Amino acid sequence: MPDNRPLAISAPAPRTLDLIFTPETLKDLHRRYRIVEADPEDIAGLGDDVLGNAHYIIGQPPLDHATLRRMSQLKAILNVESNLINNMPYEVLFERGIHVVTTGQVFAEPVAELGLAMALNIARGVVDADLSFREGRELWGGDGNRSARLLSGSEIGIIGFGDLGKALNRVLSGFRAKIRVFDPWMPASILRDNGVEPASLETVLGESDFVFVVASVTSENEGFLGEKAFARMRPGAAFILLSRAGVVDFEALMAAVASGHIVAASDVFPEEPLPLDHPVRRLPGFLRSAHRAGALDSAFKKMGDMVLEDMDLMDRGLPPMRCKRAERETVARMRSKPVTMN
């Protein structure tokens, strides 16, 4: 008896199906679809019986024109990494009506919450105070708050206002802060509708006590936050990097912190894992997190839910709605490095 279930190629590396699906939803996936697992680099080597019948790809493996021509039934590429990668001919995909979607929005809330934690730690010196206490060097009461400040009522700048910027704005909403946003891809009316003030990059940098960077790396903004940007910031202001290190001149950032002009926190770095002798490891005034802001099991599992729901919609001739669709005008401009670990 023929198997009429839609065929899906599974190539989610560095993710795995076990990571992004609960046991129950994974059973549902296998019940509803024929799953062919493949290494991302080996897609072109699959037979025509697989490529010619594949409706979906879970993952974003490299695809060339020749491979796509063999995939006559392809409906969608479901990116479960988070970065939309410049590794396929998007113009062909859009011409054929093949959806390219990403589940990256699952990371917005967890990353925003860690960004808030970083800001509060910088404002109140939580980590340093704890380390001092462990070593018997603690300062009690007001003596331990000489450099402390409040996040409440402060001036905050956000660079980038995609899913992560919006999530960050939500978690900051209770602090009665004045929030300014710079995002050249976002209409001012949308920013105002979200309760933030549209502003130039110069204003965001120069008039903020805390600057959060949540912009993706594109062909237009690699390394755009450098020495001049940090010099423009208020003395003692906090620079919190949550998206990708590629938008920052990292050497210039370390120099600005080392000079005492600003303090900083980052969840992302130019090399990951970072070499043990990298100077940022020993830099005072720099709060470090090992690219762990979004890596929660609850976030990974939401990916599987989103993938299944959108595949069900497309099975019924409807467009995907849970995942975020790539836009033809911007997708090829993305330059974030693919993640190599979860």
VOBA-1610 file (N, C-alpha, C; in pm, whole numbers, padded with zeros to 5 digits, always signed):
BEGIN
Met+00086-00120+00000Met+00000+00000+00000Met+00089+00124+00000Pro+00066+00219-00093Pro+00153+00337-00102Pro+00139+00425+00022Asp+00252+00490+00057Asp+00254+00583+00170Asp+00230+00723+00115Asn+00114+00777+00141Asn+00075+00907+00084Asn+00104+01025+00177Arg+00173+00999+00285Arg+00207+01110+00374Arg+00305+01205+00305Pro+00294+01337+00330Pro+00391+01431+00273Pro+00532+01398+00324Leu+00630+01420+00237Leu+00768+01389+00272Leu+00839+01515+00320Ala+00912+01503+00430Ala+00991+01614+00483Ala+01135+01569+00502Ile+01229+01649+00454Ile+01371+01623+00476Ile+01412+01692+00605Ser+01472+01616+00695Ser+01516+01670+00823Ser+01666+01693+00818Ala+01706+01822+00821Ala+01849+01859+00821Ala+01867+01981+00910Pro+01835+01966+01040Pro+01829+02084+01128Pro+01960+02122+01197Ala+02072+02057+01162Ala+02199+02081+01232Ala+02227+02231+01246Pro+02277+02275+01364Pro+02323+02192+01475Pro+02212+02145+01569Arg+02088+02182+01540Arg+01977+02129+01620Arg+01954+01982+01585Thr+01872+01917+01663Thr+01825+01782+01633Thr+01674+01780+01651Leu+01609+01683+01592Leu+01464+01672+01611Leu+01430+01649+01758Asp+01513+01573+01829Asp+01487+01550+01972Asp+01497+01679+02052Leu+01578+01774+02005Leu+01593+01900+02077Leu+01472+01989+02056Ile+01419+01994+01935Ile+01316+02093+01905Ile+01173+02038+01912Phe+01159+01909+01931Phe+01025+01851+01949Phe+01017+01780+02083Thr+00904+01793+02149Thr+00879+01710+02266Thr+00858+01566+02218Pro+00870+01469+02305Pro+00843+01330+02261Pro+00707+01315+02196Glu+00607+01386+02247Glu+00472+01373+02193Glu+00462+01434+02053Thr+00519+01555+02036Thr+00510+01620+01905Thr+00599+01550+01803Leu+00709+01489+01849Leu+00794+01415+01757Leu+00719+01292+01703Lys+00644+01225+01791Lys+00561+01113+01745Lys+00458+01162+01644Asp+00401+01279+01670Asp+00302+01335+01579Asp+00365+01367+01444Leu+00487+01422+01447Leu+00559+01452+01323Leu+00578+01325+01239His+00625+01218+01303His+00648+01093+01231His+00517+01026+01187Arg+00411+01049+01262Arg+00282+00992+01225Arg+00227+01059+01099Arg+00249+01188+01088Arg+00187+01265+00980Arg+00275+01280+00856Tyr+00406+01258+00873Tyr+00497+01284+00761Tyr+00598+01171+00746Arg+00642+01151+00624Arg+00758+01065+00599Arg+00882+01150+00620Ile+00965+01111+00714Ile+01083+01190+00749Ile+01208+01123+00694Val+01284+01197+00615Val+01413+01150+00565Val+01521+01237+00629Glu+01602+01177+00714Glu+01707+01253+00782Glu+01831+01258+00695Ala+01897+01376+00692Ala+02014+01394+00607Ala+02108+01496+00669Asp+02236+01479+00642Asp+02333+01582+00677Asp+02312+01701+00585Pro+02317+01824+00636Pro+02292+01941+00550Pro+02378+01945+00425Glu+02503+01899+00437Glu+02593+01905+00322Glu+02564+01797+00219Asp+02478+01702+00252Asp+02454+01588+00163Asp+02321+01593+00090Ile+02250+01706+00100Ile+02117+01714+00038Ile+02124+01686-00112Ala+02221+01744-00180Ala+02230+01729-00325Ala+02249+01583-00366Gly+02303+01501-00276Gly+02328+01362-00308Gly+02209+01270-00287Leu+02099+01325-00237Leu+01980+01242-00219Leu+01919+01206-00354Gly+01852+01092-00360Gly+01792+01047-00485Gly+01672+01128-00525Asp+01635+01115-00653Asp+01518+01188-00703Asp+01389+01143-00636Asp+01386+01018-00584Asp+01267+00971-00515Asp+01243+01050-00386Val+01352+01106-00330Val+01338+01190-00211Val+01322+01336-00251Leu+01418+01389-00327Leu+01414+01531-00362Leu+01290+01565-00442Gly+01252+01478-00532Gly+01137+01508-00617Gly+01003+01504-00545Asn+01000+01442-00428Asn+00876+01430-00352Asn+00874+01510-00222Ala+00985+01577-00190Ala+00993+01650-00063Ala+00905+01774-00067His+00819+01785+00033His+00735+01904+00048His+00802+02007+00139Tyr+00880+01958+00234Tyr+00938+02048+00334Tyr+01083+02011+00362Ile+01160+02112+00401Ile+01292+02091+00459Ile+01290+02153+00598Ile+01321+02072+00700Ile+01333+02124+00836Ile+01481+02153+00857Gly+01516+02280+00860Gly+01654+02323+00862Gly+01678+02417+00746Gln+01800+02469+00734Gln+01833+02551+00618Gln+01968+02507+00561Pro+01972+02390+00499Pro+02096+02341+00439Pro+02128+02420+00312Pro+02253+02419+00269Pro+02287+02486+00144Pro+02219+02418+00026Leu+02160+02499-00062Leu+02093+02447-00182Leu+02140+02527-00302Asp+02172+02459-00411Asp+02207+02529-00534Asp+02093+02518-00635His+02111+02585-00747His+02005+02587-00848His+01970+02446-00896Ala+02074+02363-00916Ala+02049+02230-00970Ala+01967+02145-00874Thr+01999+02155-00747Thr+01924+02077-00647Thr+01780+02125-00640Leu+01760+02256-00642Leu+01624+02309-00636Leu+01541+02266-00756Arg+01603+02257-00873Arg+01529+02214-00991Arg+01475+02073-00974Arg+01544+01991-00895Arg+01499+01854-00871Arg+01386+01848-00768Met+01365+01957-00695Met+01268+01957-00586Met+01138+02021-00633Ser+01068+01953-00718Ser+00950+02010-00783Ser+00830+02027-00690Gln+00828+01955-00579Gln+00714+01961-00488Gln+00739+02046-00363Leu+00856+02110-00356Leu+00896+02180-00233Leu+00803+02298-00204Lys+00752+02301-00081Lys+00664+02409-00038Lys+00733+02508+00055Ala+00823+02458+00141Ala+00879+02548+00241Ala+01010+02496+00297Ile+01095+02590+00334Ile+01217+02564+00410Ile+01195+02625+00547Leu+01200+02541+00650Leu+01169+02585+00786Leu+01299+02594+00866Asn+01352+02714+00876Asn+01479+02738+00944Asn+01458+02727+01095Val+01528+02633+01158Val+01516+02615+01303Val+01647+02651+01373Glu+01732+02726+01302Glu+01858+02772+01361Glu+01839+02909+01423Ser+01778+02999+01352Ser+01734+03134+01387Ser+01786+03235+01289Asn+01912+03219+01240Asn+01966+03309+01139Asn+01921+03265+01001Leu+01870+03359+00923Leu+01844+03331+00783Leu+01977+03340+00709Ile+02020+03230+00651Ile+02156+03217+00600Ile+02158+03242+00450Asn+02261+03308+00403Asn+02273+03339+00261Asn+02339+03222+00189Asn+02268+03107+00186Asn+02327+02985+00132Asn+02239+02918+00026Met+02149+02996-00034Met+02061+02940-00136Met+02011+03053-00225Pro+01968+03023-00347Pro+01920+03128-00439Pro+01779+03173-00403Tyr+01771+03271-00317Tyr+01641+03317-00270Tyr+01551+03362-00384Glu+01612+03422-00489Glu+01527+03471-00599Glu+01449+03357-00664Val+01511+03238-00670Val+01442+03122-00727Val+01330+03077-00634Leu+01359+03074-00506Leu+01258+03032-00408Leu+01136+03123-00413Phe+01160+03255-00419Phe+01047+03348-00423Phe+00971+03337-00555Glu+01043+03320-00665Glu+00975+03305-00795Glu+00883+03183-00796Arg+00925+03076-00728Arg+00846+02953-00727Arg+00742+02951-00615Gly+00740+03055-00533Gly+00642+03058-00424Gly+00677+02966-00309Ile+00804+02931-00296Ile+00849+02845-00185Ile+00875+02934-00064His+00811+02903+00047His+00827+02982+00168His+00962+02951+00234Val+01026+03057+00283Val+01142+03042+00371Val+01102+03108+00502Val+01099+03030+00609Val+01051+03083+00737Val+01150+03047+00848Thr+01147+03124+00954Thr+01236+03100+01065Thr+01160+03097+01197Thr+01207+03012+01287Thr+01148+03002+01421Thr+01224+03087+01522Gly+01311+03176+01474Gly+01398+03251+01564Gly+01328+03333+01670Gln+01200+03366+01647Gln+01129+03449+01745Gln+01112+03378+01880Val+01133+03246+01885Val+01121+03177+02014Val+01226+03226+02113Phe+01335+03283+02061Phe+01443+03328+02149Phe+01422+03469+02202Ala+01324+03542+02147Ala+01311+03684+02181Ala+01288+03706+02330Glu+01191+03636+02386Glu+01160+03658+02527Glu+01272+03614+02621Pro+01331+03494+02604Pro+01441+03457+02692Pro+01561+03550+02682Val+01594+03595+02560Val+01708+03686+02545Val+01676+03820+02610Ala+01553+03868+02592Ala+01514+03995+02653Ala+01523+03988+02806Glu+01481+03876+02863Glu+01488+03864+03009Glu+01632+03863+03058Leu+01722+03796+02986Leu+01861+03799+03028Leu+01920+03939+03010Gly+01877+04009+02904Gly+01921+04146+02887Gly+01880+04234+03003Leu+01757+04215+03052Leu+01711+04288+03169Leu+01797+04253+03291Ala+01827+04123+03308Ala+01911+04082+03420Ala+02049+04146+03412Met+02104+04155+03293Met+02235+04219+03276Met+02229+04367+03314Ala+02124+04435+03270Ala+02110+04577+03302Ala+02097+04598+03453Leu+02016+04515+03518Leu+01999+04527+03663Leu+02130+04497+03736Asn+02203+04398+03687Asn+02331+04367+03750Asn+02429+04483+03736Ile+02435+04542+03616Ile+02523+04656+03597Ile+02482+04771+03688Ala+02351+04794+03698Ala+02302+04905+03781Ala+02330+04885+03929Arg+02325+04759+03975Arg+02335+04734+04119Arg+02457+04649+04159Gly+02539+04611+04065Gly+02663+04539+04096Gly+02641+04406+04165Val+02541+04330+04119Val+02501+04208+04188Val+02614+04103+04187Val+02671+04078+04070Val+02773+03973+04060Val+02898+04011+04140Asp+02945+04133+04125Asp+03066+04174+04198Asp+03043+04171+04349Ala+02924+04212+04393Ala+02895+04210+04536Ala+02892+04067+04589Asp+02838+03975+04511Asp+02835+03835+04552Asp+02977+03778+04561Leu+03060+03807+04462Leu+03198+03757+04465Leu+03273+03814+04585Ser+03252+03943+04613Ser+03317+04004+04730Ser+03270+03938+04859Phe+03142+03907+04866Phe+03087+03843+04987Phe+03151+03706+05007Arg+03164+03630+04900Arg+03225+03497+04910Arg+03367+03504+04963Glu+03436+03613+04928Glu+03576+03627+04966Glu+03594+03708+05095Gly+03483+03745+05161Gly+03492+03820+05286Gly+03528+03966+05268Arg+03506+04019+05148Arg+03540+04159+05122Arg+03415+04244+05101Glu+03300+04196+05148Glu+03175+04265+05118Glu+03168+04402+05186Leu+03093+04491+05122Leu+03065+04623+05178Leu+02916+04628+05212Trp+02886+04670+05333Trp+02748+04665+05382Trp+02676+04798+05358Gly+02543+04786+05336Gly+02458+04904+05326Gly+02503+05001+05218Gly+02502+05127+05252Gly+02536+05230+05156Gly+02677+05220+05103Asp+02767+05165+05183Asp+02905+05151+05135Asp+02912+05060+05014Gly+02817+04967+05003Gly+02816+04876+04889Gly+02737+04928+04771Asn+02690+05053+04780Asn+02608+05109+04672Asn+02664+05239+04617Arg+02793+05261+04633Arg+02850+05390+04592Arg+02837+05415+04443Ser+02839+05311+04364Ser+02825+05328+04219Ser+02690+05277+04168Ala+02599+05246+04259Ala+02469+05189+04219Ala+02377+05297+04160Arg+02287+05254+04077Arg+02189+05344+04017Arg+02061+05265+03991Leu+01956+05335+03953Leu+01829+05271+03924Leu+01807+05259+03774Leu+01747+05147+03736Leu+01696+05133+03600Leu+01566+05212+03586Ser+01488+05215+03693Ser+01362+05289+03694Ser+01387+05437+03666Gly+01308+05492+03574Gly+01319+05633+03543Gly+01439+05672+03460Ser+01516+05574+03413Ser+01637+05605+03337Ser+01602+05631+03190Glu+01703+05665+03113Glu+01688+05681+02969Glu+01754+05560+02902Ile+01677+05493+02818Ile+01721+05368+02758Ile+01717+05379+02606Gly+01820+05327+02542Gly+01823+05321+02397Gly+01824+05177+02350Ile+01751+05149+02244Ile+01749+05017+02183Ile+01787+05032+02036Ile+01886+04955+01993Ile+01929+04955+01854Ile+01878+04828+01789Gly+01779+04844+01703Gly+01710+04729+01641Gly+01576+04708+01707Phe+01472+04683+01626Phe+01339+04667+01686Phe+01261+04558+01614Gly+01327+04443+01596Gly+01257+04325+01547Gly+01190+04253+01663Asp+01179+04123+01654Asp+01113+04046+01760Asp+01182+04066+01895Leu+01315+04068+01894Leu+01388+04083+02020Leu+01372+04224+02076Gly+01379+04324+01991Gly+01360+04461+02039Gly+01223+04481+02100Lys+01121+04423+02037Lys+00985+04437+02091Lys+00973+04363+02224Ala+01033+04244+02234Ala+01028+04170+02361Ala+01101+04246+02470Leu+01213+04306+02436Leu+01288+04385+02534Leu+01206+04504+02582Asn+01139+04570+02490Asn+01054+04682+02528Asn+00946+04638+02626Arg+00891+04518+02604Arg+00787+04469+02696Arg+00843+04444+02835Val+00960+04381+02846Val+01011+04351+02981Val+01058+04478+03051Leu+01086+04583+02975Leu+01129+04709+03037Leu+01011+04800+03072Ser+00891+04760+03034Ser+00777+04851+03044Ser+00744+04893+03185Gly+00778+04812+03284Gly+00745+04847+03422Gly+00842+04942+03489Phe+00947+04983+03419Phe+01051+05064+03483Phe+01035+05214+03457Arg+00926+05253+03393Arg+00895+05395+03371Arg+01014+05468+03307Ala+01082+05400+03220Ala+01198+05460+03154Ala+01155+05530+03026Lys+01235+05625+02982Lys+01217+05686+02850Lys+01296+05599+02752Ile+01227+05539+02657Ile+01292+05445+02566Ile+01293+05503+02425Arg+01414+05516+02371Arg+01434+05562+02233Arg+01486+05444+02150Val+01445+05441+02024Val+01483+05329+01937Val+01538+05381+01805Phe+01649+05319+01764Phe+01702+05340+01629Phe+01689+05212+01551Asp+01614+05216+01440Asp+01602+05103+01350Asp+01568+05157+01212Pro+01666+05163+01121Pro+01641+05222+00989Pro+01547+05141+00901Trp+01517+05017+00939Trp+01425+04934+00861Trp+01282+04941+00916Met+01259+05022+01017Met+01128+05021+01083Met+01063+05159+01072Pro+00939+05168+01019Pro+00871+05297+01013Pro+00851+05358+01151Ala+00862+05490+01156Ala+00848+05559+01285Ala+00713+05534+01349Ser+00608+05519+01267Ser+00473+05499+01323Ser+00464+05367+01399Ile+00534+05262+01352Ile+00533+05135+01424Ile+00604+05149+01557Leu+00713+05222+01559Leu+00782+05245+01686Leu+00692+05319+01783Arg+00626+05422+01736Arg+00536+05498+01825Arg+00421+05411+01873Asp+00370+05326+01785Asp+00260+05236+01824Asp+00303+05142+01937Asn+00433+05115+01946Asn+00486+05030+02053Asn+00529+05110+02175Gly+00498+05238+02176Gly+00524+05321+02294Gly+00668+05366+02309Val+00747+05361+02201Val+00886+05406+02208Val+00903+05526+02115Glu+01012+05598+02138Glu+01039+05719+02060Glu+01139+05689+01949Pro+01103+05712+01823Pro+01201+05696+01717Pro+01314+05797+01733Ala+01436+05754+01707Ala+01550+05843+01728Ala+01664+05804+01635Ser+01754+05896+01614Ser+01874+05868+01535Ser+01970+05784+01618Leu+02065+05723+01551Leu+02168+05647+01622Leu+02246+05737+01715Glu+02275+05858+01670Glu+02351+05952+01754Glu+02276+05985+01882Thr+02144+06003+01870Thr+02064+06035+01990Thr+02057+05916+02084Val+02035+05796+02029Val+02027+05676+02113Val+02158+05656+02190Leu+02270+05674+02122Leu+02399+05655+02189Leu+02427+05767+02289Gly+02399+05891+02252Gly+02440+06004+02334Gly+02348+06038+02448Glu+02224+05988+02447Glu+02127+06029+02549Glu+02070+05911+02627Ser+02147+05804+02637Ser+02097+05684+02707Ser+02188+05647+02822Asp+02127+05604+02930Asp+02202+05546+03042Asp+02234+05399+03015Phe+02146+05335+02939Phe+02163+05194+02901Phe+02133+05183+02752Val+02223+05122+02677Val+02204+05099+02535Val+02200+04948+02512Phe+02088+04899+02459Phe+02074+04758+02426Phe+02089+04742+02275Val+02174+04649+02234Val+02195+04624+02091Val+02132+04490+02057Val+02027+04493+01975Val+01955+04372+01936Val+01938+04365+01785Ala+02025+04434+01711Ala+02017+04437+01566Ala+02084+04314+01506Ser+02026+04262+01399Ser+02089+04154+01323Ser+02206+04209+01244Val+02300+04120+01208Val+02410+04160+01122Val+02362+04154+00977Thr+02382+04264+00904Thr+02344+04270+00764Thr+02464+04314+00681Ser+02446+04313+00549Ser+02552+04358+00459Ser+02580+04507+00476Glu+02493+04579+00548Glu+02507+04724+00561Glu+02558+04769+00697Asn+02560+04679+00797Asn+02592+04728+00932Asn+02702+04651+01004Glu+02778+04569+00933Glu+02884+04494+01001Glu+02984+04591+01064Gly+03006+04575+01195Gly+03103+04656+01266Gly+03069+04804+01275Phe+02941+04842+01258Phe+02909+04984+01253Phe+02915+05053+01389Leu+02919+04977+01497Leu+02933+05036+01629Leu+03080+05023+01669Gly+03153+05133+01654Gly+03296+05132+01678Gly+03339+05245+01770Glu+03462+05285+01754Glu+03524+05383+01845Glu+03443+05512+01856Lys+03398+05565+01742Lys+03322+05690+01746Lys+03189+05672+01818Ala+03126+05556+01797Ala+02998+05530+01863Ala+03015+05525+02015Phe+03118+05456+02062Phe+03138+05444+02206Phe+03179+05577+02268Ala+03256+05657+02195Ala+03296+05789+02246Ala+03175+05880+02261Arg+03072+05857+02180Arg+02952+05941+02186Arg+02866+05909+02308Met+02885+05794+02369Met+02802+05755+02483Met+02834+05836+02608Arg+02736+05845+02696Arg+02756+05915+02823Arg+02862+05844+02907Pro+02944+05917+02979Pro+03039+05852+03070Pro+02965+05764+03171Gly+03009+05641+03185Gly+02946+05548+03279Gly+02825+05476+03225Ala+02783+05507+03101Ala+02666+05440+03044Ala+02698+05293+03019Ala+02592+05213+03010Ala+02606+05068+02991Ala+02571+05031+02847Phe+02654+04949+02788Phe+02635+04898+02652Phe+02611+04748+02663Ile+02492+04701+02623Ile+02452+04562+02643Ile+02426+04498+02507Leu+02512+04402+02470Leu+02508+04340+02338Leu+02440+04204+02347Leu+02326+04189+02277Leu+02246+04068+02288Leu+02225+03995+02156Ser+02253+04058+02043Ser+02220+03996+01915Ser+02339+03921+01857Arg+02430+03990+01789Arg+02546+03927+01728Arg+02666+04020+01740Ala+02782+03962+01766Ala+02904+04042+01783Ala+02944+04110+01653Gly+02895+04062+01539Gly+02934+04119+01411Gly+02894+04263+01390Val+02798+04315+01467Val+02759+04455+01450Val+02853+04550+01523Val+02948+04495+01599Val+03034+04575+01685Val+03180+04557+01647Asp+03257+04666+01653Asp+03403+04657+01651Asp+03443+04616+01793Phe+03467+04488+01815Phe+03483+04438+01951Phe+03609+04491+02019Glu+03715+04513+01942Glu+03836+04571+02000Glu+03808+04711+02052Ala+03732+04788+01975Ala+03697+04923+02018Ala+03607+04921+02142Leu+03517+04823+02148Leu+03432+04809+02266Leu+03517+04781+02390Met+03609+04687+02380Met+03695+04655+02494Met+03777+04776+02535Ala+03826+04853+02439Ala+03905+04972+02470Ala+03821+05076+02543Ala+03695+05092+02502Ala+03609+05190+02568Ala+03580+05150+02712Val+03566+05019+02736Val+03545+04970+02872Val+03673+04982+02953Ala+03786+04945+02895Ala+03913+04951+02966Ala+03949+05093+03007Ser+03907+05191+02927Ser+03936+05331+02960Ser+03850+05383+03073Gly+03744+05309+03108Gly+03653+05354+03212Gly+03541+05442+03160His+03537+05465+03028His+03434+05555+02975His+03295+05493+02984Ile+03284+05364+02955Ile+03155+05295+02965Ile+03175+05161+03033Val+03065+05097+03068Val+03066+04957+03111Val+02988+04878+03007Ala+03007+04747+03008Ala+02943+04668+02902Ala+02906+04530+02952Ala+02816+04469+02877Ala+02778+04329+02898Ala+02754+04269+02761Ser+02788+04141+02745Ser+02764+04076+02617Ser+02733+03928+02636Asp+02640+03880+02555Asp+02609+03737+02549Asp+02672+03673+02424Val+02732+03756+02338Val+02788+03707+02212Val+02928+03763+02191Phe+03009+03687+02117Phe+03150+03723+02102Phe+03198+03693+01961Pro+03309+03757+01918Pro+03358+03737+01781Pro+03396+03593+01751Glu+03444+03520+01852Glu+03474+03379+01839Glu+03397+03304+01947Glu+03338+03194+01910Glu+03264+03113+02008Glu+03291+02966+01982Pro+03344+02894+02082Pro+03384+02940+02214Pro+03502+03037+02207Leu+03511+03121+02307Leu+03615+03223+02314Leu+03745+03163+02365Pro+03860+03195+02303Pro+03987+03142+02354Pro+04009+03177+02501Leu+04073+03088+02572Leu+04094+03110+02716Leu+04182+03230+02745Asp+04264+03269+02648Asp+04351+03384+02672Asp+04296+03514+02614His+04169+03512+02573His+04111+03634+02516His+04104+03743+02624Pro+04147+03866+02594Pro+04154+03970+02699Pro+04020+04009+02760Val+03908+03984+02689Val+03779+04022+02747Val+03748+03941+02873Arg+03809+03823+02886Arg+03784+03741+03003Arg+03830+03808+03132Arg+03930+03894+03122Arg+03988+03956+03242Arg+03957+04105+03250Leu+03865+04153+03169Leu+03841+04296+03160Leu+03742+04343+03267Pro+03786+04426+03363Pro+03692+04482+03461Pro+03589+04571+03392Gly+03469+04571+03447Gly+03363+04652+03389Gly+03292+04588+03272Phe+03320+04458+03251Phe+03259+04385+03138Phe+03193+04260+03194Leu+03060+04251+03179Leu+02984+04135+03226Leu+02968+04038+03109Arg+03006+03911+03131Arg+03013+03812+03023Arg+02912+03699+03042Ser+02852+03655+02930Ser+02761+03541+02928Ser+02791+03461+02802Ala+02798+03328+02815Ala+02847+03243+02706Ala+02737+03205+02607His+02687+03304+02535His+02583+03285+02433His+02475+03187+02481Arg+02422+03217+02598Arg+02324+03127+02659Arg+02188+03195+02680Ala+02175+03319+02633Ala+02055+03396+02664Ala+01927+03328+02617Gly+01930+03273+02495Gly+01808+03214+02441Gly+01801+03064+02451Ala+01910+03001+02494Ala+01922+02855+02484Ala+01850+02784+02599Leu+01720+02799+02605Leu+01637+02730+02703Leu+01562+02617+02634Asp+01547+02507+02704Asp+01476+02394+02645Asp+01333+02433+02608Ser+01272+02518+02689Ser+01134+02559+02659Ser+01127+02635+02527Ala+01232+02712+02496Ala+01235+02784+02368Ala+01254+02687+02252Phe+01348+02593+02269Phe+01370+02496+02162Phe+01242+02418+02130Lys+01171+02378+02234Lys+01052+02298+02211Lys+00940+02377+02141Lys+00939+02509+02161Lys+00840+02590+02089Lys+00864+02585+01938Met+00992+02565+01901Met+01023+02554+01758Met+00943+02441+01694Gly+00945+02326+01758Gly+00874+02212+01702Gly+00726+02237+01689Asp+00668+02302+01789Asp+00525+02335+01782Asp+00497+02424+01662Met+00582+02525+01642Met+00562+02619+01531Met+00575+02548+01396Val+00676+02463+01385Val+00698+02390+01260Val+00578+02303+01226Leu+00529+02227+01324Leu+00414+02140+01299Leu+00289+02219+01260Glu+00265+02329+01328Glu+00146+02408+01297Glu+00153+02466+01157Asp+00270+02516+01118Asp+00281+02574+00984Asp+00278+02468+00875Met+00338+02352+00901Met+00329+02245+00802Met+00184+02201+00782Asp+00108+02198+00890Asp-00034+02162+00880Asp-00108+02265+00795Leu-00080+02393+00816Leu-00145+02497+00736Leu-00111+02480+00588Met+00016+02458+00558Met+00056+02446+00418Met+00003+02319+00354Asp-00012+02212+00434Asp-00075+02090+00383Asp-00216+02119+00332Arg-00280+02218+00393Arg-00418+02251+00357Arg-00428+02369+00260Gly-00312+02403+00200Gly-00312+02508+00100Gly-00316+02648+00156Leu-00280+02663+00284Leu-00279+02792+00350Leu-00135+02838+00374Pro-00113+02968+00394Pro+00024+03015+00418Pro+00068+02988+00561Pro+00199+02976+00583Pro+00249+02961+00720Pro+00221+03088+00800Met+00187+03072+00928Met+00152+03187+01010Met+00228+03193+01141Arg+00279+03079+01192Arg+00348+03081+01321Arg+00494+03126+01306Cys+00562+03076+01205Cys+00701+03114+01183Cys+00705+03249+01110Lys+00821+03313+01118Lys+00839+03443+01053Lys+00890+03421+00912Arg+00821+03479+00814Arg+00858+03459+00675Arg+00972+03553+00634Ala+01066+03501+00557Ala+01173+03582+00501Ala+01114+03680+00400Glu+01170+03799+00397Glu+01125+03900+00302Glu+01224+03908+00186Arg+01173+03914+00065Arg+01261+03912-00052Arg+01354+04033-00057Glu+01313+04145+00003Glu+01394+04266-00003Glu+01512+04263+00095Thr+01503+04182+00199Thr+01605+04189+00305Thr+01679+04059+00331Val+01624+03945+00291Val+01680+03818+00336Val+01824+03798+00288Ala+01856+03840+00167Ala+01991+03820+00115Ala+02092+03915+00178Arg+02045+04013+00256Arg+02136+04105+00323Arg+02185+04052+00457Met+02125+03945+00506Met+02161+03894+00637Met+02301+03834+00636Arg+02379+03866+00742Arg+02518+03822+00746Arg+02559+03758+00879Ser+02464+03721+00963Ser+02500+03659+01090Ser+02566+03525+01065Lys+02667+03493+01146Lys+02731+03363+01135Lys+02636+03255+01186Pro+02627+03143+01116Pro+02544+03033+01168Pro+02595+02986+01303Val+02505+02944+01391Val+02548+02891+01519Val+02608+02753+01498Thr+02703+02718+01582Thr+02768+02587+01572Thr+02737+02497+01690Met+02666+02551+01789Met+02626+02473+01906Met+02495+02525+01957Asn+02424+02445+02037Asn+02294+02486+02088Asn+02308+02559+02221
//
